[in-house]
Amino acid sequence: MGKTFDTNFYNESTDEVRLDASNLKAWFRGAQASELLGLAEQGLYFCRGALQLDPKESPVFVNKNKHQAGIAK
């Protein structure tokens, strides 16, 4: 994926979350896009939002751990 695609993916995700904060998929997409762009803190924000909606969503835990590791570096 190219940087332009990743940036668009990130922007679309943030817009979706703003429009509907109950959209779990939008939160997860935001976390994925953040990872692709190397935005660990923003990714962690999206993971936390997703986990507030569904604390048992295991893919979000995996993504959250990646972002926490990126912040720790």
Secondary structure, DSSP 8 states (H G I E B T S, - for coil): --HHHHHHHHHHHHHHHHH-TT-HHHHHHHHHHHHHHT-HHHHHHHHHHHHHH-TT-HHHHHHHHHHHHHHH-
